[in-house]
């Protein structure tokens, strides 16, 4: 059962949505640090950066 849900999530979480989610988490972490300073926002920022950068196609990194 969990395998089907995970596969459905992978099909739904396309790179465009990953970039949008990552950017939203990153902006939310910056706003959160401004309004409510805490060490927690670093984890939100890190996950936003990871989502955002994982959405770029692999062929962009291969051109050197």
CHARMM-style PDB file with segment names, atoms N, HN, CA, C and O in Angstrom:
ATOM      1  N   UNK     1       0.821  -1.188   0.000  1.00  0.00      PROA
ATOM      2  CA  UNK     1       0.000   0.000   0.000  1.00  0.00      PROA
ATOM      3  C   UNK     1       0.867   1.254   0.000  1.00  0.00      PROA
ATOM      4  O   UNK     1       0.600   2.191  -0.752  1.00  0.00      PROA
ATOM      5  N   UNK     2       1.893   1.279   0.831  1.00  0.00      PROA
ATOM      6  HN  UNK     2       2.110   0.518   1.442  1.00  0.00      PROA
ATOM      7  CA  UNK     2       2.747   2.467   0.893  1.00  0.00      PROA
ATOM      8  C   UNK     2       3.536   2.639  -0.403  1.00  0.00      PROA
ATOM      9  O   UNK     2       3.855   3.764  -0.786  1.00  0.00      PROA
ATOM     10  N   UNK     3       3.850   1.543  -1.075  1.00  0.00      PROA
ATOM     11  HN  UNK     3       3.591   0.629  -0.764  1.00  0.00      PROA
ATOM     12  CA  UNK     3       4.589   1.643  -2.324  1.00  0.00      PROA
ATOM     13  C   UNK     3       3.805   2.355  -3.406  1.00  0.00      PROA
ATOM     14  O   UNK     3       4.369   3.132  -4.176  1.00  0.00      PROA
ATOM     15  N   UNK     4       2.507   2.096  -3.470  1.00  0.00      PROA
ATOM     16  HN  UNK     4       2.049   1.465  -2.844  1.00  0.00      PROA
ATOM     17  CA  UNK     4       1.664   2.762  -4.471  1.00  0.00      PROA
ATOM     18  C   UNK     4       1.549   4.252  -4.181  1.00  0.00      PROA
ATOM     19  O   UNK     4       1.587   5.079  -5.092  1.00  0.00      PROA
ATOM     20  N   UNK     5       1.406   4.583  -2.895  1.00  0.00      PROA
ATOM     21  HN  UNK     5       1.375   3.911  -2.156  1.00  0.00      PROA
ATOM     22  CA  UNK     5       1.313   5.997  -2.536  1.00  0.00      PROA
ATOM     23  C   UNK     5       2.622   6.725  -2.824  1.00  0.00      PROA
ATOM     24  O   UNK     5       2.623   7.868  -3.281  1.00  0.00      PROA
ATOM     25  N   UNK     6       3.721   6.056  -2.553  1.00  0.00      PROA
ATOM     26  HN  UNK     6       3.720   5.128  -2.181  1.00  0.00      PROA
ATOM     27  CA  UNK     6       5.020   6.669  -2.813  1.00  0.00      PROA
ATOM     28  C   UNK     6       5.246   6.870  -4.303  1.00  0.00      PROA
ATOM     29  O   UNK     6       5.765   7.906  -4.718  1.00  0.00      PROA
ATOM     30  N   UNK     7       4.861   5.890  -5.111  1.00  0.00      PROA
ATOM     31  HN  UNK     7       4.439   5.048  -4.775  1.00  0.00      PROA
ATOM     32  CA  UNK     7       4.978   6.042  -6.563  1.00  0.00      PROA
ATOM     33  C   UNK     7       4.095   7.171  -7.083  1.00  0.00      PROA
ATOM     34  O   UNK     7       4.504   7.932  -7.960  1.00  0.00      PROA
ATOM     35  N   UNK     8       2.890   7.275  -6.546  1.00  0.00      PROA
ATOM     36  HN  UNK     8       2.557   6.656  -5.834  1.00  0.00      PROA
ATOM     37  CA  UNK     8       1.992   8.357  -6.957  1.00  0.00      PROA
ATOM     38  C   UNK     8       2.572   9.713  -6.576  1.00  0.00      PROA
ATOM     39  O   UNK     8       2.453  10.679  -7.329  1.00  0.00      PROA
ATOM     40  N   UNK     9       3.202   9.782  -5.402  1.00  0.00      PROA
ATOM     41  HN  UNK     9       3.299   8.997  -4.790  1.00  0.00      PROA
ATOM     42  CA  UNK     9       3.830  11.032  -4.973  1.00  0.00      PROA
ATOM     43  C   UNK     9       4.999  11.395  -5.876  1.00  0.00      PROA
ATOM     44  O   UNK     9       5.172  12.564  -6.220  1.00  0.00      PROA
ATOM     45  N   UNK    10       5.801  10.416  -6.264  1.00  0.00      PROA
ATOM     46  HN  UNK    10       5.660   9.466  -5.984  1.00  0.00      PROA
ATOM     47  CA  UNK    10       6.941  10.680  -7.160  1.00  0.00      PROA
ATOM     48  C   UNK    10       6.472  11.177  -8.517  1.00  0.00      PROA
ATOM     49  O   UNK    10       7.112  12.043  -9.112  1.00  0.00      PROA
ATOM     50  N   UNK    11       5.374  10.646  -9.011  1.00  0.00      PROA
ATOM     51  HN  UNK    11       4.854   9.942  -8.528  1.00  0.00      PROA
ATOM     52  CA  UNK    11       4.835  11.122 -10.285  1.00  0.00      PROA
ATOM     53  C   UNK    11       4.283  12.537 -10.148  1.00  0.00      PROA
ATOM     54  O   UNK    11       4.358  13.324 -11.092  1.00  0.00      PROA
ATOM     55  N   UNK    12       3.730  12.869  -8.985  1.00  0.00      PROA
ATOM     56  HN  UNK    12       3.669  12.230  -8.218  1.00  0.00      PROA
ATOM     57  CA  UNK    12       3.126  14.175  -8.776  1.00  0.00      PROA
ATOM     58  C   UNK    12       4.188  15.240  -8.519  1.00  0.00      PROA
ATOM     59  O   UNK    12       4.023  16.384  -8.943  1.00  0.00      PROA
ATOM     60  N   UNK    13       5.277  14.884  -7.831  1.00  0.00      PROA
ATOM     61  HN  UNK    13       5.410  13.955  -7.486  1.00  0.00      PROA
ATOM     62  CA  UNK    13       6.294  15.844  -7.403  1.00  0.00      PROA
ATOM     63  C   UNK    13       7.317  16.041  -8.508  1.00  0.00      PROA
ATOM     64  O   UNK    13       8.481  15.665  -8.369  1.00  0.00      PROA
ATOM     65  N   UNK    14       6.869  16.635  -9.606  1.00  0.00      PROA
ATOM     66  HN  UNK    14       5.924  16.940  -9.718  1.00  0.00      PROA
ATOM     67  CA  UNK    14       7.712  16.862 -10.777  1.00  0.00      PROA
ATOM     68  C   UNK    14       8.702  17.994 -10.488  1.00  0.00      PROA
ATOM     69  O   UNK    14       8.521  18.729  -9.517  1.00  0.00      PROA
ATOM     70  N   UNK    15       9.738  18.147 -11.304  1.00  0.00      PROA
ATOM     71  HN  UNK    15       9.885  17.550 -12.092  1.00  0.00      PROA
ATOM     72  CA  UNK    15      10.738  19.191 -11.046  1.00  0.00      PROA
ATOM     73  C   UNK    15      10.167  20.603 -10.909  1.00  0.00      PROA
ATOM     74  O   UNK    15      10.675  21.395 -10.115  1.00  0.00      PROA
ATOM     75  N   UNK    16       9.135  20.924 -11.660  1.00  0.00      PROA
ATOM     76  HN  UNK    16       8.723  20.280 -12.305  1.00  0.00      PROA
ATOM     77  CA  UNK    16       8.544  22.257 -11.551  1.00  0.00      PROA
ATOM     78  C   UNK    16       7.973  22.473 -10.148  1.00  0.00      PROA
ATOM     79  O   UNK    16       8.126  23.552  -9.576  1.00  0.00      PROA
ATOM     80  N   UNK    17       7.326  21.468  -9.604  1.00  0.00      PROA
ATOM     81  HN  UNK    17       7.202  20.591 -10.069  1.00  0.00      PROA
ATOM     82  CA  UNK    17       6.778  21.580  -8.251  1.00  0.00      PROA
ATOM     83  C   UNK    17       7.880  21.563  -7.203  1.00  0.00      PROA
ATOM     84  O   UNK    17       7.762  22.207  -6.161  1.00  0.00      PROA
ATOM     85  N   UNK    18       8.959  20.821  -7.478  1.00  0.00      PROA
ATOM     86  HN  UNK    18       9.055  20.297  -8.325  1.00  0.00      PROA
ATOM     87  CA  UNK    18      10.085  20.813  -6.535  1.00  0.00      PROA
ATOM     88  C   UNK    18      10.730  22.183  -6.460  1.00  0.00      PROA
ATOM     89  O   UNK    18      11.065  22.651  -5.373  1.00  0.00      PROA
ATOM     90  N   UNK    19      10.910  22.842  -7.620  1.00  0.00      PROA
ATOM     91  HN  UNK    19      10.637  22.462  -8.504  1.00  0.00      PROA
ATOM     92  CA  UNK    19      11.479  24.192  -7.611  1.00  0.00      PROA
ATOM     93  C   UNK    19      10.573  25.156  -6.865  1.00  0.00      PROA
ATOM     94  O   UNK    19      11.045  25.963  -6.065  1.00  0.00      PROA
ATOM     95  N   UNK    20       9.281  25.078  -7.121  1.00  0.00      PROA
ATOM     96  HN  UNK    20       8.896  24.422  -7.771  1.00  0.00      PROA
ATOM     97  CA  UNK    20       8.326  25.964  -6.460  1.00  0.00      PROA
ATOM     98  C   UNK    20       8.295  25.717  -4.955  1.00  0.00      PROA
ATOM     99  O   UNK    20       8.260  26.665  -4.170  1.00  0.00      PROA
ATOM    100  N   UNK    21       8.308  24.456  -4.554  1.00  0.00      PROA
ATOM    101  HN  UNK    21       8.337  23.686  -5.191  1.00  0.00      PROA
ATOM    102  CA  UNK    21       8.301  24.119  -3.127  1.00  0.00      PROA
ATOM    103  C   UNK    21       9.595  24.557  -2.462  1.00  0.00      PROA
ATOM    104  O   UNK    21       9.574  25.120  -1.367  1.00  0.00      PROA
ATOM    105  N   UNK    22      10.723  24.302  -3.119  1.00  0.00      PROA
ATOM    106  HN  UNK    22      10.740  23.845  -4.008  1.00  0.00      PROA
ATOM    107  CA  UNK    22      12.008  24.716  -2.562  1.00  0.00      PROA
ATOM    108  C   UNK    22      12.119  26.219  -2.408  1.00  0.00      PROA
ATOM    109  O   UNK    22      12.588  26.712  -1.383  1.00  0.00      PROA
ATOM    110  N   UNK    23      11.693  26.942  -3.419  1.00  0.00      PROA
ATOM    111  HN  UNK    23      11.312  26.541  -4.252  1.00  0.00      PROA
ATOM    112  CA  UNK    23      11.714  28.399  -3.335  1.00  0.00      PROA
ATOM    113  C   UNK    23      10.805  28.934  -2.248  1.00  0.00      PROA
ATOM    114  O   UNK    23      11.157  29.885  -1.550  1.00  0.00      PROA
ATOM    115  N   UNK    24       9.641  28.330  -2.102  1.00  0.00      PROA
ATOM    116  HN  UNK    24       9.355  27.558  -2.669  1.00  0.00      PROA
ATOM    117  CA  UNK    24       8.706  28.746  -1.062  1.00  0.00      PROA
ATOM    118  C   UNK    24       9.275  28.487   0.326  1.00  0.00      PROA
ATOM    119  O   UNK    24       9.168  29.334   1.213  1.00  0.00      PROA
ATOM    120  N   UNK    25       9.883  27.311   0.516  1.00  0.00      PROA
ATOM    121  HN  UNK    25       9.970  26.623  -0.205  1.00  0.00      PROA
ATOM    122  CA  UNK    25      10.495  27.008   1.815  1.00  0.00      PROA
ATOM    123  C   UNK    25      11.651  27.955   2.116  1.00  0.00      PROA
ATOM    124  O   UNK    25      11.822  28.385   3.256  1.00  0.00      PROA
ATOM    125  N   UNK    26      12.442  28.280   1.099  1.00  0.00      PROA
ATOM    126  HN  UNK    26      12.303  27.931   0.172  1.00  0.00      PROA
ATOM    127  CA  UNK    26      13.572  29.181   1.294  1.00  0.00      PROA
ATOM    128  C   UNK    26      13.088  30.580   1.684  1.00  0.00      PROA
ATOM    129  O   UNK    26      13.608  31.175   2.628  1.00  0.00      PROA
ATOM    130  N   UNK    27      12.110  31.096   0.971  1.00  0.00      PROA
ATOM    131  HN  UNK    27      11.688  30.612   0.204  1.00  0.00      PROA
ATOM    132  CA  UNK    27      11.573  32.425   1.283  1.00  0.00      PROA
ATOM    133  C   UNK    27      10.893  32.434   2.644  1.00  0.00      PROA
ATOM    134  O   UNK    27      11.012  33.402   3.396  1.00  0.00      PROA
ATOM    135  N   UNK    28      10.179  31.352   2.961  1.00  0.00      PROA
ATOM    136  HN  UNK    28      10.082  30.566   2.350  1.00  0.00      PROA
ATOM    137  CA  UNK    28       9.529  31.268   4.268  1.00  0.00      PROA
ATOM    138  C   UNK    28      10.560  31.237   5.389  1.00  0.00      PROA
ATOM    139  O   UNK    28      10.328  31.799   6.460  1.00  0.00      PROA
ATOM    140  N   UNK    29      11.686  30.592   5.154  1.00  0.00      PROA
ATOM    141  HN  UNK    29      11.874  30.136   4.285  1.00  0.00      PROA
ATOM    142  CA  UNK    29      12.715  30.543   6.195  1.00  0.00      PROA
ATOM    143  C   UNK    29      13.345  31.919   6.419  1.00  0.00      PROA
ATOM    144  O   UNK    29      13.645  32.290   7.554  1.00  0.00      PROA
ATOM    145  N   UNK    30      13.541  32.663   5.349  1.00  0.00      PROA
ATOM    146  HN  UNK    30      13.297  32.361   4.428  1.00  0.00      PROA
ATOM    147  CA  UNK    30      14.098  34.016   5.503  1.00  0.00      PROA
ATOM    148  C   UNK    30      13.101  34.919   6.229  1.00  0.00      PROA
ATOM    149  O   UNK    30      13.480  35.678   7.122  1.00  0.00      PROA
ATOM    150  N   UNK    31      11.835  34.834   5.846  1.00  0.00      PROA
ATOM    151  HN  UNK    31      11.528  34.217   5.121  1.00  0.00      PROA
ATOM    152  CA  UNK    31      10.811  35.629   6.534  1.00  0.00      PROA
ATOM    153  C   UNK    31      10.674  35.187   7.984  1.00  0.00      PROA
ATOM    154  O   UNK    31      10.516  36.024   8.873  1.00  0.00      PROA
ATOM    155  N   UNK    32      10.732  33.898   8.228  1.00  0.00      PROA
ATOM    156  HN  UNK    32      10.861  33.218   7.506  1.00  0.00      PROA
ATOM    157  CA  UNK    32      10.632  33.397   9.593  1.00  0.00      PROA
ATOM    158  C   UNK    32      11.788  33.840  10.464  1.00  0.00      PROA
ATOM    159  O   UNK    32      11.597  34.146  11.641  1.00  0.00      PROA
ATOM    160  N   UNK    33      12.989  33.877   9.900  1.00  0.00      PROA
ATOM    161  HN  UNK    33      13.144  33.628   8.944  1.00  0.00      PROA
ATOM    162  CA  UNK    33      14.140  34.354  10.665  1.00  0.00      PROA
ATOM    163  C   UNK    33      14.010  35.835  11.004  1.00  0.00      PROA
ATOM    164  O   UNK    33      14.470  36.285  12.053  1.00  0.00      PROA
ATOM    165  N   UNK    34      13.394  36.570  10.125  1.00  0.00      PROA
ATOM    166  HN  UNK    34      13.020  36.205   9.272  1.00  0.00      PROA
ATOM    167  CA  UNK    34      13.211  37.997  10.367  1.00  0.00      PROA
ATOM    168  C   UNK    34      12.159  38.246  11.449  1.00  0.00      PROA
ATOM    169  O   UNK    34      12.364  39.074  12.337  1.00  0.00      PROA
ATOM    170  N   UNK    35      11.032  37.529  11.376  1.00  0.00      PROA
ATOM    171  HN  UNK    35      10.866  36.856  10.655  1.00  0.00      PROA
ATOM    172  CA  UNK    35       9.937  37.764  12.310  1.00  0.00      PROA
ATOM    173  C   UNK    35      10.069  36.978  13.613  1.00  0.00      PROA
ATOM    174  O   UNK    35       9.622  37.444  14.661  1.00  0.00      PROA
ATOM    175  N   UNK    36      10.675  35.799  13.562  1.00  0.00      PROA
ATOM    176  HN  UNK    36      11.039  35.420  12.711  1.00  0.00      PROA
ATOM    177  CA  UNK    36      10.789  34.956  14.756  1.00  0.00      PROA
ATOM    178  C   UNK    36      12.157  34.279  14.752  1.00  0.00      PROA
ATOM    179  O   UNK    36      12.267  33.125  14.338  1.00  0.00      PROA
ATOM    180  N   UNK    37      13.189  34.967  15.200  1.00  0.00      PROA
ATOM    181  HN  UNK    37      13.099  35.904  15.536  1.00  0.00      PROA
ATOM    182  CA  UNK    37      14.544  34.418  15.159  1.00  0.00      PROA
ATOM    183  C   UNK    37      14.661  33.127  15.974  1.00  0.00      PROA
ATOM    184  O   UNK    37      14.268  33.069  17.139  1.00  0.00      PROA
ATOM    185  N   UNK    38      15.199  32.119  15.344  1.00  0.00      PROA
ATOM    186  HN  UNK    38      15.519  32.167  14.397  1.00  0.00      PROA
ATOM    187  CA  UNK    38      15.363  30.818  15.989  1.00  0.00      PROA
ATOM    188  C   UNK    38      16.321  29.982  15.150  1.00  0.00      PROA
ATOM    189  O   UNK    38      16.545  30.276  13.976  1.00  0.00      PROA
ATOM    190  N   UNK    39      16.878  28.951  15.747  1.00  0.00      PROA
ATOM    191  HN  UNK    39      16.696  28.712  16.701  1.00  0.00      PROA
ATOM    192  CA  UNK    39      17.753  28.038  15.008  1.00  0.00      PROA
ATOM    193  C   UNK    39      16.971  27.073  14.135  1.00  0.00      PROA
ATOM    194  O   UNK    39      17.551  26.433  13.258  1.00  0.00      PROA
ATOM    195  N   UNK    40      15.675  26.955  14.354  1.00  0.00      PROA
ATOM    196  HN  UNK    40      15.204  27.475  15.066  1.00  0.00      PROA
ATOM    197  CA  UNK    40      14.830  26.025  13.611  1.00  0.00      PROA
ATOM    198  C   UNK    40      14.783  26.378  12.123  1.00  0.00      PROA
ATOM    199  O   UNK    40      14.681  25.483  11.285  1.00  0.00      PROA
ATOM    200  N   UNK    41      14.853  27.632  11.793  1.00  0.00      PROA
ATOM    201  HN  UNK    41      14.936  28.359  12.475  1.00  0.00      PROA
ATOM    202  CA  UNK    41      14.690  28.068  10.406  1.00  0.00      PROA
ATOM    203  C   UNK    41      15.820  27.598   9.504  1.00  0.00      PROA
ATOM    204  O   UNK    41      15.661  27.557   8.284  1.00  0.00      PROA
ATOM    205  N   UNK    42      16.960  27.242  10.089  1.00  0.00      PROA
ATOM    206  HN  UNK    42      17.089  27.275  11.080  1.00  0.00      PROA
ATOM    207  CA  UNK    42      18.071  26.727   9.289  1.00  0.00      PROA
ATOM    208  C   UNK    42      17.685  25.401   8.645  1.00  0.00      PROA
ATOM    209  O   UNK    42      18.052  25.143   7.499  1.00  0.00      PROA
ATOM    210  N   UNK    43      16.955  24.565   9.358  1.00  0.00      PROA
ATOM    211  HN  UNK    43      16.656  24.774  10.289  1.00  0.00      PROA
ATOM    212  CA  UNK    43      16.518  23.283   8.785  1.00  0.00      PROA
ATOM    213  C   UNK    43      15.498  23.495   7.664  1.00  0.00      PROA
ATOM    214  O   UNK    43      15.504  22.770   6.669  1.00  0.00      PROA
ATOM    215  N   UNK    44      14.634  24.477   7.827  1.00  0.00      PROA
ATOM    216  HN  UNK    44      14.629  25.066   8.636  1.00  0.00      PROA
ATOM    217  CA  UNK    44      13.663  24.784   6.766  1.00  0.00      PROA
ATOM    218  C   UNK    44      14.398  25.311   5.536  1.00  0.00      PROA
ATOM    219  O   UNK    44      14.066  24.956   4.405  1.00  0.00      PROA
ATOM    220  N   UNK    45      15.395  26.160   5.765  1.00  0.00      PROA
ATOM    221  HN  UNK    45      15.665  26.449   6.684  1.00  0.00      PROA
ATOM    222  CA  UNK    45      16.170  26.705   4.655  1.00  0.00      PROA
ATOM    223  C   UNK    45      16.947  25.599   3.936  1.00  0.00      PROA
ATOM    224  O   UNK    45      16.998  25.571   2.706  1.00  0.00      PROA
ATOM    225  N   UNK    46      17.544  24.701   4.698  1.00  0.00      PROA
ATOM    226  HN  UNK    46      17.502  24.724   5.697  1.00  0.00      PROA
ATOM    227  CA  UNK    46      18.318  23.612   4.096  1.00  0.00      PROA
ATOM    228  C   UNK    46      17.436  22.713   3.248  1.00  0.00      PROA
ATOM    229  O   UNK    46      17.825  22.338   2.142  1.00  0.00      PROA
ATOM    230  N   UNK    47      16.254  22.359   3.746  1.00  0.00      PROA
ATOM    231  HN  UNK    47      15.938  22.664   4.644  1.00  0.00      PROA
ATOM    232  CA  UNK    47      15.375  21.510   2.939  1.00  0.00      PROA
ATOM    233  C   UNK    47      14.869  22.252   1.709  1.00  0.00      PROA
ATOM    234  O   UNK    47      14.681  21.636   0.660  1.00  0.00      PROA
ATOM    235  N   UNK    48      14.646  23.546   1.812  1.00  0.00      PROA
ATOM    236  HN  UNK    48      14.798  24.046   2.665  1.00  0.00      PROA
ATOM    237  CA  UNK    48      14.245  24.329   0.643  1.00  0.00      PROA
ATOM    238  C   UNK    48      15.327  24.365  -0.413  1.00  0.00      PROA
ATOM    239  O   UNK    48      15.041  24.245  -1.604  1.00  0.00      PROA
ATOM    240  N   UNK    49      16.575  24.530   0.014  1.00  0.00      PROA
ATOM    241  HN  UNK    49      16.808  24.628   0.982  1.00  0.00      PROA
ATOM    242  CA  UNK    49      17.693  24.549  -0.929  1.00  0.00      PROA
ATOM    243  C   UNK    49      17.857  23.179  -1.586  1.00  0.00      PROA
ATOM    244  O   UNK    49      18.111  23.094  -2.788  1.00  0.00      PROA
ATOM    245  N   UNK    50      17.712  22.114  -0.807  1.00  0.00      PROA
ATOM    246  HN  UNK    50      17.505  22.183   0.168  1.00  0.00      PROA
ATOM    247  CA  UNK    50      17.844  20.764  -1.360  1.00  0.00      PROA
ATOM    248  C   UNK    50      16.748  20.490  -2.379  1.00  0.00      PROA
ATOM    249  O   UNK    50      17.030  19.962  -3.455  1.00  0.00      PROA
ATOM    250  N   UNK    51      15.504  20.839  -2.064  1.00  0.00      PROA
ATOM    251  HN  UNK    51      15.275  21.268  -1.191  1.00  0.00      PROA
ATOM    252  CA  UNK    51      14.414  20.645  -3.024  1.00  0.00      PROA
ATOM    253  C   UNK    51      14.660  21.454  -4.288  1.00  0.00      PROA
ATOM    254  O   UNK    51      14.485  20.950  -5.397  1.00  0.00      PROA
ATOM    255  N   UNK    52      15.065  22.708  -4.119  1.00  0.00      PROA
ATOM    256  HN  UNK    52      15.207  23.117  -3.218  1.00  0.00      PROA
ATOM    257  CA  UNK    52      15.252  23.593  -5.258  1.00  0.00      PROA
ATOM    258  C   UNK    52      16.368  23.098  -6.175  1.00  0.00      PROA
ATOM    259  O   UNK    52      16.196  23.050  -7.393  1.00  0.00      PROA
ATOM    260  N   UNK    53      17.504  22.734  -5.599  1.00  0.00      PROA
ATOM    261  HN  UNK    53      17.644  22.774  -4.610  1.00  0.00      PROA
ATOM    262  CA  UNK    53      18.632  22.318  -6.422  1.00  0.00      PROA
ATOM    263  C   UNK    53      18.463  20.913  -6.995  1.00  0.00      PROA
ATOM    264  O   UNK    53      19.082  20.595  -8.010  1.00  0.00      PROA
ATOM    265  N   UNK    54      17.650  20.072  -6.378  1.00  0.00      PROA
ATOM    266  HN  UNK    54      17.147  20.330  -5.553  1.00  0.00      PROA
ATOM    267  CA  UNK    54      17.449  18.729  -6.916  1.00  0.00      PROA
ATOM    268  C   UNK    54      16.526  18.735  -8.130  1.00  0.00      PROA
ATOM    269  O   UNK    54      16.395  17.719  -8.812  1.00  0.00      PROA
ATOM    270  N   UNK    55      15.895  19.853  -8.400  1.00  0.00      PROA
ATOM    271  HN  UNK    55      16.001  20.679  -7.846  1.00  0.00      PROA
ATOM    272  CA  UNK    55      14.954  19.913  -9.523  1.00  0.00      PROA
ATOM    273  C   UNK    55      15.632  20.240 -10.849  1.00  0.00      PROA
ATOM    274  O   UNK    55      15.008  20.112 -11.902  1.00  0.00      PROA
ATOM    275  N   UNK    56      16.897  20.661 -10.819  1.00  0.00      PROA
ATOM    276  HN  UNK    56      17.404  20.765  -9.964  1.00  0.00      PROA
ATOM    277  CA  UNK    56      17.573  21.004 -12.065  1.00  0.00      PROA
ATOM    278  C   UNK    56      17.912  19.743 -12.834  1.00  0.00      PROA
ATOM    279  O   UNK    56      18.302  18.744 -12.229  1.00  0.00      PROA
ATOM    280  N   UNK    57      17.774  19.760 -14.141  1.00  0.00      PROA
ATOM    281  HN  UNK    57      17.457  20.571 -14.633  1.00  0.00      PROA
ATOM    282  CA  UNK    57      18.078  18.575 -14.944  1.00  0.00      PROA
ATOM    283  C   UNK    57      19.557  18.212 -14.880  1.00  0.00      PROA
ATOM    284  O   UNK    57      20.411  19.080 -14.701  1.00  0.00      PROA
ATOM    285  N   UNK    58      19.846  16.949 -15.025  1.00  0.00      PROA
ATOM    286  HN  UNK    58      19.152  16.243 -15.171  1.00  0.00      PROA
ATOM    287  CA  UNK    58      21.224  16.475 -14.881  1.00  0.00      PROA
ATOM    288  C   UNK    58      22.114  16.940 -16.040  1.00  0.00      PROA
ATOM    289  O   UNK    58      23.321  17.094 -15.848  1.00  0.00      PROA
ATOM    290  N   UNK    59      21.561  17.166 -17.227  1.00  0.00      PROA
ATOM    291  HN  UNK    59      20.581  17.041 -17.383  1.00  0.00      PROA
ATOM    292  CA  UNK    59      22.391  17.555 -18.362  1.00  0.00      PROA
ATOM    293  C   UNK    59      22.962  18.955 -18.194  1.00  0.00      PROA
ATOM    294  O   UNK    59      23.931  19.294 -18.872  1.00  0.00      PROA
ATOM    295  N   UNK    60      22.404  19.777 -17.323  1.00  0.00      PROA
ATOM    296  HN  UNK    60      21.616  19.502 -16.771  1.00  0.00      PROA
ATOM    297  CA  UNK    60      22.964  21.094 -17.066  1.00  0.00      PROA
ATOM    298  C   UNK    60      24.294  20.972 -16.351  1.00  0.00      PROA
ATOM    299  O   UNK    60      25.206  21.760 -16.601  1.00  0.00      PROA
ATOM    300  N   UNK    61      24.418  19.996 -15.465  1.00  0.00      PROA
ATOM    301  HN  UNK    61      23.677  19.355 -15.262  1.00  0.00      PROA
ATOM    302  CA  UNK    61      25.642  19.803 -14.709  1.00  0.00      PROA
ATOM    303  C   UNK    61      26.721  19.098 -15.527  1.00  0.00      PROA
ATOM    304  O   UNK    61      27.902  19.198 -15.194  1.00  0.00      PROA
ATOM    305  N   UNK    62      26.339  18.386 -16.590  1.00  0.00      PROA
ATOM    306  HN  UNK    62      25.380  18.304 -16.860  1.00  0.00      PROA
ATOM    307  CA  UNK    62      27.300  17.623 -17.372  1.00  0.00      PROA
ATOM    308  C   UNK    62      28.066  18.460 -18.394  1.00  0.00      PROA
ATOM    309  O   UNK    62      29.083  17.999 -18.911  1.00  0.00      PROA
ATOM    310  N   UNK    63      27.614  19.663 -18.699  1.00  0.00      PROA
ATOM    311  HN  UNK    63      26.787  20.037 -18.279  1.00  0.00      PROA
ATOM    312  CA  UNK    63      28.270  20.509 -19.703  1.00  0.00      PROA
ATOM    313  C   UNK    63      29.406  21.268 -19.051  1.00  0.00      PROA
ATOM    314  O   UNK    63      29.177  22.231 -18.319  1.00  0.00      PROA
ATOM    315  N   UNK    64      30.615  20.845 -19.310  1.00  0.00      PROA
ATOM    316  HN  UNK    64      30.802  20.063 -19.904  1.00  0.00      PROA
ATOM    317  CA  UNK    64      31.790  21.532 -18.769  1.00  0.00      PROA
ATOM    318  C   UNK    64      32.775  21.768 -19.864  1.00  0.00      PROA
ATOM    319  OT1 UNK    64      33.840  22.337 -19.624  1.00  0.00      PROA
TER     320      UNK     64
END
